[in-house]
Amino acid sequence: MASDPRQTKIEALLGNETTFRAQRRSYQPHLCPRLAAGAGLTRPLEGVDLEVLRVAREQLPFVSKNKLLEILPNGPSRPVKPLRLGVVLSGGPAPGGHNVIAGLFHAAKQAHPDNQVIGFLAGPKGIITDKHVEITGDMVAHYLNSGGFHMLGTGRDKIDTPDKMKKCRETCGALQLSGLVVVGGDDSNTNAAFLAENLRGCGTQVIGIPKTIDGDLQVPGLLQIPFGFHSACMAFATEVGNLNSDCKSDLKYWHFTRLMGRSASHIALEVAFQTHPNVILIGEEIEEKELTIHSVVRLIADVIVARAQAGKNYGTILIPEGILEFIHEVNVLIIKISYIIAAYNRTASEEESFHKLPFEDQVQLIDNSDIWRDYDSRVFLGFPSLLQKGLLLPRDSHGNFPFSLVNTERILLEMVATYLRKQRAKGLYKGTFKTQNHYYGYDGRGTFPTKFDCDYGYNLGYTAYSLLANGATGYMAALQDLHLPVADWRPLGIPLPPLMHLEERRGRLELVIAKQKVDLDAPAFKLLEQERQKWAEGDHYRFPGPIQFDGPAAATAPITLQLNSLGQ
Amino acid sequence: MASDPRQTKIEALLGNETTFRAQRRSYQPHLCPRLAAGAGLTRPLEGVDLEVLRVAREQLPFVSKNKLLEILPNGPSRPVKPLRLGVVLSGGPAPGGHNVIAGLFHAAKQAHPDNQVIGFLAGPKGIITDKHVEITGDMVAHYLNSGGFHMLGTGRDKIDTPDKMKKCRETCGALQLSGLVVVGGDDSNTNAAFLAENLRGCGTQVIGIPKTIDGDLQVPGLLQIPFGFHSACMAFATEVGNLNSDCKSDLKYWHFTRLMGRSASHIALEVAFQTHPNVILIGEEIEEKELTIHSVVRLIADVIVARAQAGKNYGTILIPEGILEFIHEVNVLIIKISYIIAAYNRTASEEESFHKLPFEDQVQLIDNSDIWRDYDSRVFLGFPSLLQKGLLLPRDSHGNFPFSLVNTERILLEMVATYLRKQRAKGLYKGTFKTQNHYYGYDGRGTFPTKFDCDYGYNLGYTAYSLLANGATGYMAALQDLHLPVADWRPLGIPLPPLMHLEERRGRLELVIAKQKVDLDAPAFKLLEQERQKWAEGDHYRFPGPIQFDGPAAATAPITLQLNSLGQ
């Protein structure tokens, strides 16, 4: 059969493999010198003050004693007896996750050929129900430098009850795990802290790995950004850059683009520096300036009117997906409506629950509430119906508002269109307003990791091994100085308890890792303020192109990190 | 100031330029041997029968005499006196357009240093109103291998009245153009044919260049695909491949993705081979099999039910944007409603026009029409409201239905959800059905051209010069054997009149270039039929990754072309 050249050619064209995938597998991620020699040695890093809240000291008495650690080369190399380590991927996938596993695996095998790495399947519930596979060299080689979390799958289960914690202890005990590596965002690292505290009894140390494309897991001075952020931003920047190219060619569309990233605007800020759009909204700025939704609409419309006067009826607009949360008047209504829905549902039967009522009845019910003021009604009725309906969306099981389900870009687009019609009636706007709207999220989350994230994930895996081999637990692995070449990165173990604060969840205060928002005093935002007027008026589009993996164009790091590293 | 290293670094980070752009500019597109030596010599290519309709012979008596031409190397090199050539970009942007201009410019300058190339601005209206720039070597070097049409801009104006044609003659006469190159799709090449016929008097020859990402401008045996198709497909394939990666990691979403591409399903077919989604709809197949919308819904739902039984509540689904046109029952309603709207609007005032009526009145009006049968009502009322409203959308100025404005992916998603609810009630479906929907179009259209399209566009520019230098007019430039390496490509001049047929436009028959749909008898579709059950059941995802420009992964050509070139 193999002798039929047509058939051979067809099989090659129909196979799952590509030259590109083969190429990516052959890339050996770079290690920073402090990790290259193996497990290394941990040493407290002085001079950084990390305060721990009293409530954290109470809930996490053991791991709260952790001191910041740095990792130096040439530590105790071969463990006396082989270690068995577990790893779990948690939350949404982020590019570079497979390289965390690869780094952990290679570091473990480098230290002792009989060291084992166990991968839990489909997220934390894989620990709870003990669903796992042993990770092999072939698996690592197959997934090296590829995107997604599909080597093990992922999930969102939290280990947040005594029963689940007990099951985890049983699994880790039965598997005789010396260590467990939890790859995840703020909630997963919160989990890691509690696991570390609770798994002392069975001798399992726990290390968290900072993952999230949203970029909101940061520790000022120690952790600039989690892994995955750069790759997702570059994927979004490719798409937005292509929209720049399209609108500059076709000269007739305004592109309203919403970007994934939860509440913080880190992604939108980075993508703005990558692409130079005509308008960029930053949630944290809107909050600080206490802008109303109508002033946000006007801010967009003013750019559209000014460009129309210059004969430019086209442009690109970036909108972070969590923007509504930062608009005070909208947020007040969200909170009040959440309260009203919860109160109503407590007494209503399943069939009569709030979300089964017709829209008019829902509005009536809200109107009748004691906490609903005339002013609230006026604000609510002034919103377009798309936003009104958005505000009434079913809350999640924690009572939280589902921001990502609201088509914020279409709401703003409609409101801008309405405003422009009024300006046109007054003779103040004479342009044409044709639009397209876009939402980029899942596609960027699933991209192949950039070289930066390939190296970053791999070094994080090595760092986790190093921390475990040196007896650490209740730490998050990190690399300092990510804006510099890999050769200058410095591995750290950051204690988890100082990162925690109290936050309202499901109606009560919980100890969780604090999310970091965009720092309006840092150089990146200051420089955005300086540049954006120029971007608004002219066509200063930047076209980053598709992510490259060979040649000089492959050597990129987030622009915001580089700007912020320059200081004021 | 330049001595402040911080400032210098900031300026570099804030500039529009990137290492990537610089790299792309440095790529010198490859030329096929028949073009490398210069203008070359044209010769009739025998053995291919190209029939011309009588109506085309009547309307285009001069250019209808054209014979198919091939281009051989070493023709008459330096023209006696320098030529001035015009070029215009027409319709939506397509990656590779700047390389057409670069090829034309370099070929012209190679033949005679005083040859000039004039670029008309913002599409055909640039000819009508004589808005132009002289193209320089610096401009060409700046835009070489970049995406979009922003060197000159583009537009959709047609030269379809005696007055516009007269103005074009005046412009070409005043500029003393020996030749005019029209870069565009089927309509633009139709324009090129009429321009060729009409500009004989002022000595301007006209050559069309086959451009459109949709891929529907083809000449069986002579032109496999227009330029731009491959790049757009690869950009979409990156995005869909990333969705594959995301859903295979997160294991919980069905991604419904609509792809640009007008009525034909060429893009969806190519992207399917690039990514191996779980479901792929092909409009031409739906038409041939006379599938109803409910059977299309069931076709999707059956895959979802089968995968749920195997524990897989995730997957990817590709939907060509023009799919509704191929569903007979929907198309019948579209045509009837278009007729009813047009009839009503003829007697209604501006304020009372159909689209200002409330939805209920619109439906009432349709119901009262003589051409509306009870059966039509039943079909219409069986559709979800999103589709009902979609069918009533305002028609364009030609009375055409605006397919691209209908969120077909959301309509199908809603109908699938409804169907699955019924299956669940019967106990036949026990899965979870969480979804995300996507539309990719403008982003892919604006991408950087792949190496394939960089070379293809450049060779087309050279071919156009060669045809002009040899006195040809009323031809489309083409390259044969695009599935082979550039060294084996063979430049052609394809006469435009044989490509034309009669088509209803604005209610009357017009002579236009025929669009090519997916050939259901060609190997690509046959192999899709063979593979898709496997893709539906298993996870045979292919991850093409971002478009690469260096190394072996950069050497790609459309898979459908390669499959079709293998014959049955």
Boltz contact constraints between the chains, C-beta under 6 A:
constraints:
  - contact:
      token1: [A, 6]
      token2: [B, 566]
      max_distance: 6.0
  - contact:
      token1: [A, 13]
      token2: [B, 559]
      max_distance: 6.0
  - contact:
      token1: [A, 13]
      token2: [B, 562]
      max_distance: 6.0
  - contact:
      token1: [A, 16]
      token2: [B, 540]
      max_distance: 6.0
  - contact:
      token1: [A, 16]
      token2: [B, 542]
      max_distance: 6.0
  - contact:
      token1: [A, 18]
      token2: [B, 544]
      max_distance: 6.0
  - contact:
      token1: [A, 19]
      token2: [B, 552]
      max_distance: 6.0
  - contact:
      token1: [A, 19]
      token2: [B, 553]
      max_distance: 6.0
  - contact:
      token1: [A, 20]
      token2: [B, 545]
      max_distance: 6.0
  - contact:
      token1: [A, 20]
      token2: [B, 553]
      max_distance: 6.0
  - contact:
      token1: [A, 23]
      token2: [B, 553]
      max_distance: 6.0
  - contact:
      token1: [A, 93]
      token2: [B, 246]
      max_distance: 6.0
  - contact:
      token1: [A, 93]
      token2: [B, 249]
      max_distance: 6.0
  - contact:
      token1: [A, 93]
      token2: [B, 250]
      max_distance: 6.0
  - contact:
      token1: [A, 147]
      token2: [B, 245]
      max_distance: 6.0
  - contact:
      token1: [A, 148]
      token2: [B, 245]
      max_distance: 6.0
  - contact:
      token1: [A, 148]
      token2: [B, 249]
      max_distance: 6.0
  - contact:
      token1: [A, 149]
      token2: [B, 249]
      max_distance: 6.0
  - contact:
      token1: [A, 150]
      token2: [B, 248]
      max_distance: 6.0
  - contact:
      token1: [A, 150]
      token2: [B, 249]
      max_distance: 6.0
  - contact:
      token1: [A, 153]
      token2: [B, 251]
      max_distance: 6.0
  - contact:
      token1: [A, 154]
      token2: [B, 249]
      max_distance: 6.0
  - contact:
      token1: [A, 239]
      token2: [B, 443]
      max_distance: 6.0
  - contact:
      token1: [A, 242]
      token2: [B, 443]
      max_distance: 6.0
  - contact:
      token1: [A, 242]
      token2: [B, 446]
      max_distance: 6.0
  - contact:
      token1: [A, 242]
      token2: [B, 447]
      max_distance: 6.0
  - contact:
      token1: [A, 243]
      token2: [B, 442]
      max_distance: 6.0
  - contact:
      token1: [A, 243]
      token2: [B, 443]
      max_distance: 6.0
  - contact:
      token1: [A, 245]
      token2: [B, 147]
      max_distance: 6.0
  - contact:
      token1: [A, 245]
      token2: [B, 148]
      max_distance: 6.0
  - contact:
      token1: [A, 245]
      token2: [B, 446]
      max_distance: 6.0
  - contact:
      token1: [A, 246]
      token2: [B, 93]
      max_distance: 6.0
  - contact:
      token1: [A, 246]
      token2: [B, 442]
      max_distance: 6.0
  - contact:
      token1: [A, 246]
      token2: [B, 445]
      max_distance: 6.0
  - contact:
      token1: [A, 246]
      token2: [B, 446]
      max_distance: 6.0
  - contact:
      token1: [A, 248]
      token2: [B, 150]
      max_distance: 6.0
  - contact:
      token1: [A, 249]
      token2: [B, 93]
      max_distance: 6.0
  - contact:
      token1: [A, 249]
      token2: [B, 148]
      max_distance: 6.0
  - contact:
      token1: [A, 249]
      token2: [B, 149]
      max_distance: 6.0
  - contact:
      token1: [A, 249]
      token2: [B, 150]
      max_distance: 6.0
  - contact:
      token1: [A, 249]
      token2: [B, 154]
      max_distance: 6.0
  - contact:
      token1: [A, 250]
      token2: [B, 93]
      max_distance: 6.0
  - contact:
      token1: [A, 251]
      token2: [B, 153]
      max_distance: 6.0
  - contact:
      token1: [A, 436]
      token2: [B, 442]
      max_distance: 6.0
  - contact:
      token1: [A, 442]
      token2: [B, 243]
      max_distance: 6.0
  - contact:
      token1: [A, 442]
      token2: [B, 246]
      max_distance: 6.0
  - contact:
      token1: [A, 442]
      token2: [B, 436]
      max_distance: 6.0
  - contact:
      token1: [A, 443]
      token2: [B, 239]
      max_distance: 6.0
  - contact:
      token1: [A, 443]
      token2: [B, 242]
      max_distance: 6.0
  - contact:
      token1: [A, 443]
      token2: [B, 243]
      max_distance: 6.0
  - contact:
      token1: [A, 445]
      token2: [B, 246]
      max_distance: 6.0
  - contact:
      token1: [A, 446]
      token2: [B, 242]
      max_distance: 6.0
  - contact:
      token1: [A, 446]
      token2: [B, 245]
      max_distance: 6.0
  - contact:
      token1: [A, 446]
      token2: [B, 246]
      max_distance: 6.0
  - contact:
      token1: [A, 447]
      token2: [B, 242]
      max_distance: 6.0
  - contact:
      token1: [A, 448]
      token2: [B, 545]
      max_distance: 6.0
  - contact:
      token1: [A, 540]
      token2: [B, 16]
      max_distance: 6.0
  - contact:
      token1: [A, 542]
      token2: [B, 16]
      max_distance: 6.0
  - contact:
      token1: [A, 544]
      token2: [B, 18]
      max_distance: 6.0
  - contact:
      token1: [A, 545]
      token2: [B, 20]
      max_distance: 6.0
  - contact:
      token1: [A, 545]
      token2: [B, 448]
      max_distance: 6.0
  - contact:
      token1: [A, 546]
      token2: [B, 546]
      max_distance: 6.0
  - contact:
      token1: [A, 546]
      token2: [B, 547]
      max_distance: 6.0
  - contact:
      token1: [A, 547]
      token2: [B, 546]
      max_distance: 6.0
  - contact:
      token1: [A, 550]
      token2: [B, 550]
      max_distance: 6.0
  - contact:
      token1: [A, 550]
      token2: [B, 551]
      max_distance: 6.0
  - contact:
      token1: [A, 551]
      token2: [B, 550]
      max_distance: 6.0
  - contact:
      token1: [A, 552]
      token2: [B, 19]
      max_distance: 6.0
  - contact:
      token1: [A, 553]
      token2: [B, 19]
      max_distance: 6.0
  - contact:
      token1: [A, 553]
      token2: [B, 20]
      max_distance: 6.0
  - contact:
      token1: [A, 553]
      token2: [B, 23]
      max_distance: 6.0
  - contact:
      token1: [A, 559]
      token2: [B, 13]
      max_distance: 6.0
  - contact:
      token1: [A, 562]
      token2: [B, 13]
      max_distance: 6.0
  - contact:
      token1: [A, 566]
      token2: [B, 6]
      max_distance: 6.0
